[in-house]
Amino acid sequence: MSDFTVALAVALLFPAAACMSTQSTDPIMPQDAAGPRWQRVADFGGPAVRGPAAFAIGGSAYVVSGHAGGGGTGLVSDVWRYDTTTNSWTRLADFPGAARGYALSLALGTRGYVTQGLLDFGPGGTSLTLVRDLREYDPQDNTWTRRADLPASARSMAVGFVIGSSGHVGLGNNSAIQNLRDIWKLTP
């Protein structure tokens, strides 16, 4: 029996095995026809970043700011829109607040919100420089408006969620890298 025949038999009998890489020990799991499915879409249009803010409004996703380099260097103010109908990215007007990483973002109705975030690591990584401003994005006009700051400690790595027409922001860590427990409600 030839190598091709063996490979074909393995592929037909064990389709996941035919897709396995010799570089990984993780098996490729077959996708359930009735369950969720993964599909690759267009790669991000901007620089590779970590900790960007992101929200979705209508048929578009928005990616805002983030760290493109180490420490507090390499912060970008880019704003990018992903259009699901064209599977493409478009750069929009820059974020007008301080460029930041690990910000929190929400979509409420037809507006996007970005708040909180990390500007820099302090000496020896024992403190953080954070912001707590709130910016509202209007996708119709491609404009940002400053809104009331969070009346609590600035934070990074916070959590945000939407219930009904209100956003909620909380947890995360403060500039002394202490974990926080408070939750705040945002009503537009």
C-alpha positions as CSV (number, residue, x, y, z in Angstrom):
1,M,0.0,0.0,0.0
2,S,1.5,3.4,-1.0
3,D,1.9,6.3,1.4
4,F,-0.7,8.2,-0.5
5,T,-3.3,5.4,0.0
6,V,-2.5,5.3,3.8
7,A,-2.8,9.1,4.0
8,L,-6.1,9.0,2.1
9,A,-7.5,6.3,4.3
10,V,-6.6,8.1,7.5
11,A,-8.1,11.3,6.1
12,L,-11.4,9.6,5.2
13,L,-11.6,7.6,8.4
14,F,-10.3,10.2,10.8
15,P,-10.8,13.7,9.3
16,A,-9.5,15.5,12.4
17,A,-6.2,13.5,12.3
18,A,-5.6,14.6,8.7
19,C,-5.7,18.2,9.9
20,M,-3.4,17.8,12.9
21,S,-0.1,19.6,12.8
22,T,3.1,18.0,13.9
23,Q,3.9,21.3,15.6
24,S,1.1,21.1,18.1
25,T,0.0,18.5,20.6
26,D,-3.5,19.9,20.7
27,P,-6.0,17.8,18.7
28,I,-8.2,19.6,16.2
29,M,-11.7,19.0,17.4
30,P,-14.4,18.3,14.8
31,Q,-17.0,21.1,14.6
32,D,-20.6,20.2,15.6
33,A,-22.8,21.0,12.6
34,A,-25.5,22.3,14.9
35,G,-23.1,24.3,17.2
36,P,-21.1,27.5,16.9
37,R,-18.5,27.6,14.1
38,W,-15.3,29.5,13.7
39,Q,-14.6,31.4,10.5
40,R,-11.6,33.6,9.8
41,V,-12.3,37.1,8.7
42,A,-10.1,39.9,7.3
43,D,-7.0,40.6,9.5
44,F,-7.0,43.8,11.5
45,G,-6.2,46.8,9.4
46,G,-4.0,48.6,12.0
47,P,-0.8,47.7,13.8
48,A,-0.8,44.6,16.1
49,V,-1.9,45.9,19.5
50,R,-2.7,44.5,22.9
51,G,-5.4,45.8,25.2
52,P,-7.4,47.8,22.7
53,A,-11.0,48.9,23.4
54,A,-13.7,47.4,21.2
55,F,-17.4,47.7,20.7
56,A,-20.0,46.8,18.1
57,I,-22.8,49.0,16.7
58,G,-25.1,47.7,14.0
59,G,-23.1,45.7,11.5
60,S,-19.8,47.2,12.4
61,A,-17.1,46.6,15.1
62,Y,-14.8,49.4,16.3
63,V,-11.3,48.9,17.7
64,V,-9.9,51.9,19.6
65,S,-6.3,52.6,20.8
66,G,-4.1,50.0,22.5
67,H,-0.5,49.2,23.1
68,A,1.6,48.5,20.0
69,G,4.9,48.4,22.0
70,G,6.3,47.5,25.4
71,G,5.5,49.4,28.7
72,G,3.9,52.8,28.1
73,T,5.6,53.2,24.8
74,G,3.9,52.5,21.6
75,L,0.4,53.6,22.5
76,V,-1.7,54.3,19.5
77,S,-4.8,56.5,19.1
78,D,-6.1,54.7,16.0
79,V,-9.7,53.9,15.5
80,W,-10.7,51.2,13.1
81,R,-14.1,50.0,11.8
82,Y,-14.7,46.4,10.7
83,D,-17.5,46.2,8.2
84,T,-19.2,42.8,8.2
85,T,-20.8,43.2,4.8
86,T,-17.5,43.9,3.0
87,N,-15.2,42.0,5.4
88,S,-12.8,44.9,5.5
89,W,-11.3,47.4,7.9
90,T,-11.3,51.2,7.5
91,R,-9.3,53.7,9.6
92,L,-11.4,56.5,11.1
93,A,-10.5,59.7,12.9
94,D,-8.1,59.2,15.8
95,F,-9.3,58.8,19.3
96,P,-9.2,62.3,20.8
97,G,-8.4,61.3,24.4
98,A,-5.1,60.0,25.6
99,A,-4.0,56.9,23.8
100,R,-4.4,54.0,26.2
101,G,-4.4,50.3,26.6
102,Y,-6.7,48.1,28.7
103,A,-9.5,50.6,28.5
104,L,-13.1,49.6,28.9
105,S,-15.7,50.0,26.1
106,L,-19.4,49.5,25.7
107,A,-22.0,50.1,23.1
108,L,-25.3,51.6,24.2
109,G,-27.9,52.1,21.5
110,T,-26.3,53.8,18.6
111,R,-23.3,55.1,20.5
112,G,-20.0,53.6,21.6
113,Y,-18.2,54.5,24.9
114,V,-14.5,54.3,25.9
115,T,-13.4,54.9,29.4
116,Q,-10.6,54.2,31.8
117,G,-7.3,52.7,30.7
118,L,-3.5,52.5,31.2
119,L,-1.1,55.1,30.0
120,D,2.1,54.0,31.6
121,F,3.8,51.6,34.1
122,G,5.5,53.3,37.0
123,P,9.1,52.7,38.1
124,G,9.7,49.0,38.7
125,G,6.2,48.1,37.7
126,T,4.9,49.0,41.2
127,S,2.4,51.6,40.0
128,L,0.3,52.6,37.0
129,T,-0.6,55.9,35.3
130,L,-4.3,55.6,34.6
131,V,-7.1,57.7,33.1
132,R,-10.9,57.8,33.9
133,D,-12.3,60.1,31.3
134,L,-15.4,59.0,29.3
135,R,-15.6,59.5,25.5
136,E,-18.8,58.9,23.5
137,Y,-18.5,57.9,19.8
138,D,-21.1,58.7,17.2
139,P,-20.6,56.5,14.1
140,Q,-22.9,58.6,12.0
141,D,-20.7,61.6,12.2
142,N,-17.4,59.8,13.1
143,T,-17.1,62.1,16.1
144,W,-16.1,61.8,19.7
145,T,-17.6,63.8,22.6
146,R,-16.2,64.0,26.1
147,R,-18.8,63.1,28.8
148,A,-18.6,63.0,32.6
149,D,-15.7,61.2,34.1
150,L,-16.2,58.1,36.2
151,P,-16.7,59.6,39.8
152,A,-14.4,56.9,41.3
153,S,-10.8,55.7,41.0
154,A,-9.2,55.5,37.6
155,R,-8.7,51.9,36.6
156,S,-7.4,49.4,34.0
157,M,-8.5,45.9,33.2
158,A,-12.0,46.7,34.4
159,V,-15.2,44.9,33.4
160,G,-18.1,46.3,31.5
161,F,-21.5,45.0,30.7
162,V,-24.8,46.3,29.4
163,I,-28.2,45.6,30.9
164,G,-31.1,47.1,29.0
165,S,-30.2,50.6,28.0
166,S,-27.5,51.1,30.8
167,G,-23.9,50.3,30.9
168,H,-22.1,49.0,34.0
169,V,-18.4,49.6,34.7
170,G,-16.3,48.2,37.6
171,L,-13.7,46.0,39.2
172,G,-10.2,46.2,37.6
173,N,-7.2,47.7,39.4
174,N,-6.2,51.2,40.5
175,S,-2.9,53.0,40.1
176,A,-1.4,51.2,43.1
177,I,-2.2,47.9,41.4
178,Q,-4.9,47.1,44.0
179,N,-8.0,45.2,42.9
180,L,-11.2,47.1,43.1
181,R,-14.8,45.9,43.8
182,D,-17.0,48.9,43.0
183,I,-19.5,48.8,40.1
184,W,-20.9,52.0,38.5
185,K,-24.0,52.4,36.3
186,L,-23.9,54.6,33.2
187,T,-27.2,55.9,31.8
188,P,-26.8,57.9,28.6
